[in-house]
Amino acid sequence: MEEVLIIGGIGVAALVVLAPIVGYLNPEVGKAMSDSGRNLAKTGIKFGLDAYEKLQGSVVEAGQSWEDLVAEAKLEKEMDKNSNHNPQVIDISPTNS
């Protein structure tokens, strides 16, 4: 995936650099190259925005899971602390009836 982004970025940069040069020689081809470069750049930006939104959602979910896990651990720790400090006394001595 990274290779596609790098190659795409190089392609857009080449179009941006070459479009004015070709445009000087042939205005129609230069405009077409400029438009193509612009469309490629917009597509790349859209892709980046989609990737950012998905990553952001994943980070939020991971954060919520982490908070839930910490809350559960604190609750269990508190329950363990309370059960260890309050032993229950059971009388097992024989009763005289």
Biopython code that builds the backbone (N, CA, C, O; Angstrom):
import numpy as np
from Bio.PDB.StructureBuilder import StructureBuilder

atoms = [
    (1, "MET", "N", (0.822, -1.184, 0.000)),
    (1, "MET", "CA", (0.000, 0.000, 0.000)),
    (1, "MET", "C", (0.872, 1.255, 0.000)),
    (1, "MET", "O", (0.587, 2.221, -0.707)),
    (2, "GLU", "N", (1.943, 1.227, 0.807)),
    (2, "GLU", "CA", (2.825, 2.386, 0.855)),
    (2, "GLU", "C", (3.466, 2.646, -0.503)),
    (2, "GLU", "O", (3.670, 3.792, -0.900)),
    (3, "GLU", "N", (3.781, 1.553, -1.209)),
    (3, "GLU", "CA", (4.409, 1.705, -2.521)),
    (3, "GLU", "C", (3.470, 2.422, -3.482)),
    (3, "GLU", "O", (3.902, 3.255, -4.278)),
    (4, "VAL", "N", (2.181, 2.093, -3.405)),
    (4, "VAL", "CA", (1.193, 2.737, -4.275)),
    (4, "VAL", "C", (1.124, 4.228, -3.980)),
    (4, "VAL", "O", (1.060, 5.049, -4.895)),
    (5, "LEU", "N", (1.138, 4.572, -2.698)),
    (5, "LEU", "CA", (1.088, 5.984, -2.327)),
    (5, "LEU", "C", (2.334, 6.726, -2.792)),
    (5, "LEU", "O", (2.244, 7.856, -3.270)),
    (6, "ILE", "N", (3.490, 6.097, -2.655)),
    (6, "ILE", "CA", (4.743, 6.738, -3.076)),
    (6, "ILE", "C", (4.755, 6.932, -4.583)),
    (6, "ILE", "O", (5.082, 8.011, -5.077)),
    (7, "ILE", "N", (4.394, 5.875, -5.312)),
    (7, "ILE", "CA", (4.389, 5.972, -6.779)),
    (7, "ILE", "C", (3.351, 6.991, -7.231)),
    (7, "ILE", "O", (3.603, 7.780, -8.142)),
    (8, "GLY", "N", (2.188, 6.973, -6.596)),
    (8, "GLY", "CA", (1.151, 7.954, -6.930)),
    (8, "GLY", "C", (1.612, 9.367, -6.650)),
    (8, "GLY", "O", (1.358, 10.276, -7.441)),
    (9, "GLY", "N", (2.286, 9.557, -5.533)),
    (9, "GLY", "CA", (2.805, 10.887, -5.189)),
    (9, "GLY", "C", (3.847, 11.360, -6.185)),
    (9, "GLY", "O", (3.867, 12.532, -6.558)),
    (10, "ILE", "N", (4.707, 10.460, -6.612)),
    (10, "ILE", "CA", (5.723, 10.801, -7.614)),
    (10, "ILE", "C", (5.037, 11.145, -8.932)),
    (10, "ILE", "O", (5.439, 12.087, -9.616)),
    (11, "GLY", "N", (4.008, 10.387, -9.287)),
    (11, "GLY", "CA", (3.273, 10.657, -10.525)),
    (11, "GLY", "C", (2.608, 12.023, -10.508)),
    (11, "GLY", "O", (2.660, 12.758, -11.494)),
    (12, "VAL", "N", (1.987, 12.360, -9.394)),
    (12, "VAL", "CA", (1.341, 13.674, -9.273)),
    (12, "VAL", "C", (2.389, 14.780, -9.345)),
    (12, "VAL", "O", (2.187, 15.791, -10.018)),
    (13, "ALA", "N", (3.501, 14.586, -8.654)),
    (13, "ALA", "CA", (4.564, 15.597, -8.689)),
    (13, "ALA", "C", (5.105, 15.767, -10.108)),
    (13, "ALA", "O", (5.375, 16.887, -10.542)),
    (14, "ALA", "N", (5.261, 14.668, -10.821)),
    (14, "ALA", "CA", (5.749, 14.753, -12.201)),
    (14, "ALA", "C", (4.761, 15.507, -13.076)),
    (14, "ALA", "O", (5.158, 16.332, -13.899)),
    (15, "LEU", "N", (3.476, 15.226, -12.898)),
    (15, "LEU", "CA", (2.467, 15.942, -13.686)),
    (15, "LEU", "C", (2.478, 17.433, -13.375)),
    (15, "LEU", "O", (2.351, 18.266, -14.273)),
    (16, "VAL", "N", (2.630, 17.757, -12.104)),
    (16, "VAL", "CA", (2.645, 19.174, -11.713)),
    (16, "VAL", "C", (3.849, 19.887, -12.314)),
    (16, "VAL", "O", (3.740, 21.035, -12.745)),
    (17, "VAL", "N", (4.987, 19.219, -12.343)),
    (17, "VAL", "CA", (6.205, 19.825, -12.890)),
    (17, "VAL", "C", (6.162, 19.873, -14.419)),
    (17, "VAL", "O", (6.526, 20.881, -15.025)),
    (18, "LEU", "N", (5.719, 18.791, -15.029)),
    (18, "LEU", "CA", (5.748, 18.712, -16.487)),
    (18, "LEU", "C", (4.611, 19.469, -17.169)),
    (18, "LEU", "O", (4.771, 19.914, -18.305)),
    (19, "ALA", "N", (3.477, 19.625, -16.506)),
    (19, "ALA", "CA", (2.324, 20.269, -17.140)),
    (19, "ALA", "C", (2.636, 21.665, -17.674)),
    (19, "ALA", "O", (2.266, 21.962, -18.810)),
    (20, "PRO", "N", (3.298, 22.533, -16.914)),
    (20, "PRO", "CA", (3.592, 23.862, -17.460)),
    (20, "PRO", "C", (4.553, 23.806, -18.655)),
    (20, "PRO", "O", (4.434, 24.591, -19.596)),
    (21, "ILE", "N", (5.502, 22.873, -18.604)),
    (21, "ILE", "CA", (6.463, 22.758, -19.715)),
    (21, "ILE", "C", (5.750, 22.291, -20.973)),
    (21, "ILE", "O", (5.922, 22.868, -22.046)),
    (22, "VAL", "N", (4.952, 21.248, -20.834)),
    (22, "VAL", "CA", (4.194, 20.740, -21.982)),
    (22, "VAL", "C", (3.162, 21.775, -22.406)),
    (22, "VAL", "O", (2.895, 21.940, -23.596)),
    (23, "GLY", "N", (2.587, 22.465, -21.443)),
    (23, "GLY", "CA", (1.602, 23.516, -21.743)),
    (23, "GLY", "C", (2.185, 24.622, -22.584)),
    (23, "GLY", "O", (1.488, 25.212, -23.409)),
    (24, "TYR", "N", (3.425, 24.905, -22.390)),
    (24, "TYR", "CA", (4.095, 25.925, -23.202)),
    (24, "TYR", "C", (4.205, 25.451, -24.650)),
    (24, "TYR", "O", (4.012, 26.232, -25.582)),
    (25, "LEU", "N", (4.515, 24.176, -24.830)),
    (25, "LEU", "CA", (4.658, 23.618, -26.171)),
    (25, "LEU", "C", (3.309, 23.323, -26.810)),
    (25, "LEU", "O", (3.109, 23.592, -27.994)),
    (26, "ASN", "N", (2.389, 22.776, -26.037)),
    (26, "ASN", "CA", (1.064, 22.425, -26.553)),
    (26, "ASN", "C", (0.044, 22.710, -25.450)),
    (26, "ASN", "O", (-0.108, 21.906, -24.530)),
    (27, "PRO", "N", (-0.650, 23.837, -25.531)),
    (27, "PRO", "CA", (-1.559, 24.242, -24.451)),
    (27, "PRO", "C", (-2.647, 23.217, -24.129)),
    (27, "PRO", "O", (-3.004, 23.051, -22.962)),
    (28, "GLU", "N", (-3.173, 22.534, -25.130)),
    (28, "GLU", "CA", (-4.243, 21.564, -24.868)),
    (28, "GLU", "C", (-3.735, 20.372, -24.041)),
    (28, "GLU", "O", (-4.388, 19.939, -23.091)),
    (29, "VAL", "N", (-2.587, 19.865, -24.412)),
    (29, "VAL", "CA", (-2.014, 18.727, -23.675)),
    (29, "VAL", "C", (-1.594, 19.171, -22.276)),
    (29, "VAL", "O", (-1.780, 18.433, -21.309)),
    (30, "GLY", "N", (-1.036, 20.357, -22.167)),
    (30, "GLY", "CA", (-0.635, 20.879, -20.862)),
    (30, "GLY", "C", (-1.816, 21.025, -19.928)),
    (30, "GLY", "O", (-1.718, 20.689, -18.748)),
    (31, "LYS", "N", (-2.946, 21.527, -20.446)),
    (31, "LYS", "CA", (-4.162, 21.673, -19.619)),
    (31, "LYS", "C", (-4.679, 20.304, -19.202)),
    (31, "LYS", "O", (-5.082, 20.117, -18.054)),
    (32, "ALA", "N", (-4.672, 19.350, -20.121)),
    (32, "ALA", "CA", (-5.134, 17.990, -19.797)),
    (32, "ALA", "C", (-4.255, 17.375, -18.712)),
    (32, "ALA", "O", (-4.751, 16.710, -17.802)),
    (33, "MET", "N", (-2.939, 17.602, -18.817)),
    (33, "MET", "CA", (-2.032, 17.070, -17.793)),
    (33, "MET", "C", (-2.280, 17.744, -16.449)),
    (33, "MET", "O", (-2.258, 17.086, -15.409)),
    (34, "SER", "N", (-2.515, 19.049, -16.468)),
    (34, "SER", "CA", (-2.790, 19.778, -15.228)),
    (34, "SER", "C", (-4.072, 19.261, -14.587)),
    (34, "SER", "O", (-4.132, 19.050, -13.376)),
    (35, "ASP", "N", (-5.101, 19.060, -15.417)),
    (35, "ASP", "CA", (-6.369, 18.551, -14.896)),
    (35, "ASP", "C", (-6.200, 17.145, -14.332)),
    (35, "ASP", "O", (-6.755, 16.822, -13.282)),
    (36, "SER", "N", (-5.434, 16.310, -15.028)),
    (36, "SER", "CA", (-5.193, 14.953, -14.542)),
    (36, "SER", "C", (-4.453, 14.970, -13.210)),
    (36, "SER", "O", (-4.802, 14.231, -12.289)),
    (37, "GLY", "N", (-3.442, 15.807, -13.114)),
    (37, "GLY", "CA", (-2.685, 15.921, -11.870)),
    (37, "GLY", "C", (-3.557, 16.405, -10.733)),
    (37, "GLY", "O", (-3.450, 15.926, -9.604)),
    (38, "ARG", "N", (-4.421, 17.355, -11.037)),
    (38, "ARG", "CA", (-5.330, 17.888, -10.018)),
    (38, "ARG", "C", (-6.288, 16.791, -9.545)),
    (38, "ARG", "O", (-6.515, 16.628, -8.347)),
    (39, "ASN", "N", (-6.844, 16.043, -10.499)),
    (39, "ASN", "CA", (-7.769, 14.963, -10.134)),
    (39, "ASN", "C", (-7.067, 13.875, -9.328)),
    (39, "ASN", "O", (-7.633, 13.350, -8.369)),
    (40, "LEU", "N", (-5.847, 13.537, -9.709)),
    (40, "LEU", "CA", (-5.085, 12.542, -8.947)),
    (40, "LEU", "C", (-4.806, 13.043, -7.532)),
    (40, "LEU", "O", (-4.902, 12.290, -6.563)),
    (41, "ALA", "N", (-4.462, 14.317, -7.430)),
    (41, "ALA", "CA", (-4.179, 14.883, -6.110)),
    (41, "ALA", "C", (-5.437, 14.860, -5.239)),
    (41, "ALA", "O", (-5.365, 14.519, -4.059)),
    (42, "LYS", "N", (-6.581, 15.219, -5.809)),
    (42, "LYS", "CA", (-7.826, 15.191, -5.044)),
    (42, "LYS", "C", (-8.163, 13.773, -4.606)),
    (42, "LYS", "O", (-8.602, 13.557, -3.477)),
    (43, "THR", "N", (-7.960, 12.808, -5.493)),
    (43, "THR", "CA", (-8.219, 11.410, -5.145)),
    (43, "THR", "C", (-7.315, 10.971, -3.996)),
    (43, "THR", "O", (-7.759, 10.284, -3.076)),
    (44, "GLY", "N", (-6.058, 11.368, -4.054)),
    (44, "GLY", "CA", (-5.128, 11.038, -2.972)),
    (44, "GLY", "C", (-5.540, 11.670, -1.659)),
    (44, "GLY", "O", (-5.426, 11.047, -0.603)),
    (45, "ILE", "N", (-6.016, 12.900, -1.717)),
    (45, "ILE", "CA", (-6.458, 13.588, -0.500)),
    (45, "ILE", "C", (-7.690, 12.887, 0.071)),
    (45, "ILE", "O", (-7.786, 12.688, 1.282)),
    (46, "LYS", "N", (-8.622, 12.514, -0.790)),
    (46, "LYS", "CA", (-9.813, 11.795, -0.327)),
    (46, "LYS", "C", (-9.418, 10.482, 0.344)),
    (46, "LYS", "O", (-9.936, 10.134, 1.405)),
    (47, "PHE", "N", (-8.495, 9.760, -0.286)),
    (47, "PHE", "CA", (-8.017, 8.501, 0.282)),
    (47, "PHE", "C", (-7.407, 8.746, 1.662)),
    (47, "PHE", "O", (-7.676, 8.006, 2.609)),
    (48, "GLY", "N", (-6.590, 9.784, 1.766)),
    (48, "GLY", "CA", (-5.959, 10.107, 3.045)),
    (48, "GLY", "C", (-6.979, 10.467, 4.111)),
    (48, "GLY", "O", (-6.833, 10.066, 5.266)),
    (49, "LEU", "N", (-8.012, 11.218, 3.741)),
    (49, "LEU", "CA", (-9.054, 11.593, 4.697)),
    (49, "LEU", "C", (-9.831, 10.368, 5.166)),
    (49, "LEU", "O", (-10.134, 10.239, 6.352)),
    (50, "ASP", "N", (-10.155, 9.465, 4.234)),
    (50, "ASP", "CA", (-10.849, 8.231, 4.615)),
    (50, "ASP", "C", (-10.001, 7.400, 5.564)),
    (50, "ASP", "O", (-10.498, 6.890, 6.568)),
    (51, "ALA", "N", (-8.728, 7.267, 5.246)),
    (51, "ALA", "CA", (-7.820, 6.494, 6.101)),
    (51, "ALA", "C", (-7.723, 7.129, 7.484)),
    (51, "ALA", "O", (-7.707, 6.420, 8.490)),
    (52, "TYR", "N", (-7.656, 8.460, 7.544)),
    (52, "TYR", "CA", (-7.567, 9.173, 8.816)),
    (52, "TYR", "C", (-8.822, 8.936, 9.654)),
    (52, "TYR", "O", (-8.732, 8.687, 10.856)),
    (53, "GLU", "N", (-9.999, 9.014, 9.014)),
    (53, "GLU", "CA", (-11.240, 8.804, 9.747)),
    (53, "GLU", "C", (-11.332, 7.383, 10.303)),
    (53, "GLU", "O", (-11.764, 7.186, 11.439)),
    (54, "LYS", "N", (-10.928, 6.400, 9.510)),
    (54, "LYS", "CA", (-10.965, 5.012, 9.978)),
    (54, "LYS", "C", (-9.980, 4.804, 11.124)),
    (54, "LYS", "O", (-10.296, 4.129, 12.103)),
    (55, "LEU", "N", (-8.795, 5.380, 11.003)),
    (55, "LEU", "CA", (-7.800, 5.259, 12.058)),
    (55, "LEU", "C", (-8.290, 5.932, 13.331)),
    (55, "LEU", "O", (-8.120, 5.404, 14.429)),
    (56, "GLN", "N", (-8.896, 7.095, 13.176)),
    (56, "GLN", "CA", (-9.404, 7.825, 14.331)),
    (56, "GLN", "C", (-10.476, 7.002, 15.052)),
    (56, "GLN", "O", (-10.491, 6.945, 16.281)),
    (57, "GLY", "N", (-11.377, 6.362, 14.285)),
    (57, "GLY", "CA", (-12.398, 5.507, 14.890)),
    (57, "GLY", "C", (-11.793, 4.333, 15.637)),
    (57, "GLY", "O", (-12.264, 3.963, 16.712)),
    (58, "SER", "N", (-10.756, 3.750, 15.068)),
    (58, "SER", "CA", (-10.086, 2.620, 15.718)),
    (58, "SER", "C", (-9.414, 3.060, 17.013)),
    (58, "SER", "O", (-9.446, 2.333, 18.006)),
    (59, "VAL", "N", (-8.813, 4.228, 17.009)),
    (59, "VAL", "CA", (-8.151, 4.746, 18.209)),
    (59, "VAL", "C", (-9.181, 5.000, 19.304)),
    (59, "VAL", "O", (-8.934, 4.699, 20.472)),
    (60, "VAL", "N", (-10.339, 5.555, 18.931)),
    (60, "VAL", "CA", (-11.395, 5.813, 19.916)),
    (60, "VAL", "C", (-11.874, 4.499, 20.524)),
    (60, "VAL", "O", (-12.033, 4.397, 21.740)),
    (61, "GLU", "N", (-12.104, 3.493, 19.679)),
    (61, "GLU", "CA", (-12.548, 2.188, 20.184)),
    (61, "GLU", "C", (-11.509, 1.563, 21.105)),
    (61, "GLU", "O", (-11.852, 1.004, 22.146)),
    (62, "ALA", "N", (-10.250, 1.657, 20.724)),
    (62, "ALA", "CA", (-9.179, 1.103, 21.558)),
    (62, "ALA", "C", (-9.128, 1.823, 22.902)),
    (62, "ALA", "O", (-8.932, 1.192, 23.941)),
    (63, "GLY", "N", (-9.304, 3.139, 22.882)),
    (63, "GLY", "CA", (-9.302, 3.913, 24.124)),
    (63, "GLY", "C", (-10.442, 3.514, 25.036)),
    (63, "GLY", "O", (-10.265, 3.389, 26.248)),
    (64, "GLN", "N", (-11.621, 3.313, 24.448)),
    (64, "GLN", "CA", (-12.779, 2.898, 25.252)),
    (64, "GLN", "C", (-12.566, 1.505, 25.838)),
    (64, "GLN", "O", (-12.904, 1.256, 26.995)),
    (65, "SER", "N", (-12.012, 0.613, 25.050)),
    (65, "SER", "CA", (-11.733, -0.735, 25.549)),
    (65, "SER", "C", (-10.730, -0.687, 26.693)),
    (65, "SER", "O", (-10.870, -1.401, 27.687)),
    (66, "TRP", "N", (-9.720, 0.160, 26.543)),
    (66, "TRP", "CA", (-8.708, 0.298, 27.588)),
    (66, "TRP", "C", (-9.340, 0.831, 28.869)),
    (66, "TRP", "O", (-9.061, 0.322, 29.955)),
    (67, "GLU", "N", (-10.191, 1.853, 28.752)),
    (67, "GLU", "CA", (-10.843, 2.421, 29.933)),
    (67, "GLU", "C", (-11.718, 1.375, 30.621)),
    (67, "GLU", "O", (-11.741, 1.291, 31.849)),
    (68, "ASP", "N", (-12.441, 0.575, 29.828)),
    (68, "ASP", "CA", (-13.265, -0.489, 30.401)),
    (68, "ASP", "C", (-12.399, -1.503, 31.143)),
    (68, "ASP", "O", (-12.747, -1.941, 32.239)),
    (69, "LEU", "N", (-11.284, -1.868, 30.547)),
    (69, "LEU", "CA", (-10.383, -2.838, 31.165)),
    (69, "LEU", "C", (-9.814, -2.304, 32.478)),
    (69, "LEU", "O", (-9.732, -3.036, 33.464)),
    (70, "VAL", "N", (-9.422, -1.034, 32.493)),
    (70, "VAL", "CA", (-8.891, -0.421, 33.718)),
    (70, "VAL", "C", (-9.970, -0.374, 34.796)),
    (70, "VAL", "O", (-9.694, -0.662, 35.961)),
    (71, "ALA", "N", (-11.199, -0.014, 34.415)),
    (71, "ALA", "CA", (-12.292, 0.041, 35.388)),
    (71, "ALA", "C", (-12.562, -1.342, 35.982)),
    (71, "ALA", "O", (-12.778, -1.468, 37.187)),
    (72, "GLU", "N", (-12.550, -2.371, 35.147)),
    (72, "GLU", "CA", (-12.759, -3.733, 35.635)),
    (72, "GLU", "C", (-11.643, -4.147, 36.590)),
    (72, "GLU", "O", (-11.902, -4.759, 37.626)),
    (73, "ALA", "N", (-10.413, -3.816, 36.241)),
    (73, "ALA", "CA", (-9.272, -4.171, 37.096)),
    (73, "ALA", "C", (-9.370, -3.464, 38.444)),
    (73, "ALA", "O", (-9.102, -4.070, 39.481)),
    (74, "LYS", "N", (-9.752, -2.189, 38.438)),
    (74, "LYS", "CA", (-9.898, -1.450, 39.701)),
    (74, "LYS", "C", (-10.997, -2.064, 40.560)),
    (74, "LYS", "O", (-10.842, -2.201, 41.773)),
    (75, "LEU", "N", (-12.101, -2.431, 39.929)),
    (75, "LEU", "CA", (-13.207, -3.037, 40.666)),
    (75, "LEU", "C", (-12.783, -4.368, 41.281)),
    (75, "LEU", "O", (-13.069, -4.633, 42.449)),
    (76, "GLU", "N", (-12.107, -5.200, 40.503)),
    (76, "GLU", "CA", (-11.644, -6.487, 41.024)),
    (76, "GLU", "C", (-10.634, -6.299, 42.151)),
    (76, "GLU", "O", (-10.649, -7.032, 43.140)),
    (77, "LYS", "N", (-9.760, -5.315, 41.992)),
    (77, "LYS", "CA", (-8.769, -5.047, 43.040)),
    (77, "LYS", "C", (-9.466, -4.622, 44.328)),
    (77, "LYS", "O", (-9.096, -5.068, 45.414)),
    (78, "GLU", "N", (-10.471, -3.762, 44.207)),
    (78, "GLU", "CA", (-11.212, -3.304, 45.377)),
    (78, "GLU", "C", (-11.978, -4.462, 46.023)),
    (78, "GLU", "O", (-12.042, -4.568, 47.248)),
    (79, "MET", "N", (-12.556, -5.326, 45.189)),
    (79, "MET", "CA", (-13.276, -6.494, 45.719)),
    (79, "MET", "C", (-12.309, -7.429, 46.441)),
    (79, "MET", "O", (-12.637, -7.955, 47.504)),
    (80, "ASP", "N", (-11.119, -7.639, 45.874)),
    (80, "ASP", "CA", (-10.115, -8.485, 46.523)),
    (80, "ASP", "C", (-9.684, -7.884, 47.850)),
    (80, "ASP", "O", (-9.528, -8.596, 48.842)),
    (81, "LYS", "N", (-9.495, -6.577, 47.864)),
    (81, "LYS", "CA", (-9.064, -5.892, 49.085)),
    (81, "LYS", "C", (-10.129, -6.047, 50.173)),
    (81, "LYS", "O", (-9.803, -6.321, 51.328)),
    (82, "ASN", "N", (-11.386, -5.874, 49.810)),
    (82, "ASN", "CA", (-12.471, -5.983, 50.793)),
    (82, "ASN", "C", (-12.647, -7.413, 51.286)),
    (82, "ASN", "O", (-12.928, -7.617, 52.467)),
    (83, "SER", "N", (-12.495, -8.385, 50.435)),
    (83, "SER", "CA", (-12.677, -9.774, 50.860)),
    (83, "SER", "C", (-11.523, -10.241, 51.741)),
    (83, "SER", "O", (-11.732, -11.111, 52.587)),
    (84, "ASN", "N", (-10.332, -9.710, 51.582)),
    (84, "ASN", "CA", (-9.176, -10.110, 52.385)),
    (84, "ASN", "C", (-9.186, -9.456, 53.758)),
    (84, "ASN", "O", (-8.645, -10.034, 54.701)),
    (85, "HIS", "N", (-9.765, -8.300, 53.907)),
    (85, "HIS", "CA", (-9.748, -7.584, 55.173)),
    (85, "HIS", "C", (-10.938, -7.900, 56.065)),
    (85, "HIS", "O", (-10.922, -7.575, 57.252)),
    (86, "ASN", "N", (-11.935, -8.509, 55.529)),
    (86, "ASN", "CA", (-13.128, -8.826, 56.315)),
    (86, "ASN", "C", (-13.384, -10.329, 56.291)),
    (86, "ASN", "O", (-14.320, -10.798, 55.644)),
    (87, "PRO", "N", (-12.536, -11.084, 57.009)),
    (87, "PRO", "CA", (-12.773, -12.539, 57.007)),
    (87, "PRO", "C", (-14.063, -12.874, 57.753)),
    (87, "PRO", "O", (-14.421, -12.236, 58.743)),
    (88, "GLN", "N", (-14.724, -13.862, 57.257)),
    (88, "GLN", "CA", (-15.973, -14.287, 57.874)),
    (88, "GLN", "C", (-15.654, -15.312, 58.955)),
    (88, "GLN", "O", (-14.912, -16.264, 58.715)),
    (89, "VAL", "N", (-16.214, -15.117, 60.139)),
    (89, "VAL", "CA", (-15.984, -16.028, 61.271)),
    (89, "VAL", "C", (-17.121, -17.039, 61.317)),
    (89, "VAL", "O", (-18.300, -16.688, 61.358)),
    (90, "ILE", "N", (-16.725, -18.300, 61.309)),
    (90, "ILE", "CA", (-17.711, -19.372, 61.365)),
    (90, "ILE", "C", (-17.438, -20.194, 62.622)),
    (90, "ILE", "O", (-16.320, -20.659, 62.844)),
    (91, "ASP", "N", (-18.443, -20.359, 63.416)),
    (91, "ASP", "CA", (-18.315, -21.125, 64.659)),
    (91, "ASP", "C", (-18.579, -22.587, 64.337)),
    (91, "ASP", "O", (-19.666, -22.953, 63.891)),
    (92, "ILE", "N", (-17.562, -23.421, 64.570)),
    (92, "ILE", "CA", (-17.693, -24.843, 64.281)),
    (92, "ILE", "C", (-17.635, -25.692, 65.574)),
    (92, "ILE", "O", (-17.499, -26.913, 65.506)),
    (93, "SER", "N", (-17.737, -25.049, 66.730)),
    (93, "SER", "CA", (-17.668, -25.792, 67.980)),
    (93, "SER", "C", (-18.970, -26.607, 68.158)),
    (93, "SER", "O", (-20.053, -26.195, 67.745)),
    (94, "PRO", "N", (-18.806, -27.769, 68.788)),
    (94, "PRO", "CA", (-19.992, -28.604, 68.995)),
    (94, "PRO", "C", (-20.961, -27.944, 69.995)),
    (94, "PRO", "O", (-20.547, -27.300, 70.960)),
    (95, "THR", "N", (-22.186, -28.117, 69.744)),
    (95, "THR", "CA", (-23.193, -27.532, 70.642)),
    (95, "THR", "C", (-23.664, -28.594, 71.623)),
    (95, "THR", "O", (-23.837, -29.755, 71.253)),
    (96, "ASN", "N", (-23.866, -28.205, 72.849)),
    (96, "ASN", "CA", (-24.355, -29.125, 73.884)),
    (96, "ASN", "C", (-25.871, -29.038, 73.931)),
    (96, "ASN", "O", (-26.421, -28.018, 74.346)),
    (97, "SER", "N", (-26.538, -30.077, 73.517)),
    (97, "SER", "CA", (-27.982, -30.080, 73.539)),
    (97, "SER", "C", (-28.500, -31.030, 74.553)),
    (97, "SER", "O", (-29.714, -31.165, 74.711)),
]
sb = StructureBuilder()
sb.init_structure("model")
sb.init_model(0)
sb.init_chain("A")
sb.init_seg("    ")
for serial, (resi, resn, name, xyz) in enumerate(atoms, 1):
    if name == "N":
        sb.init_residue(resn, " ", resi, " ")
    sb.init_atom(name, np.array(xyz, "f"), 0.0, 1.0, " ", f" {name:<3s}", serial, name[0])
structure = sb.get_structure()
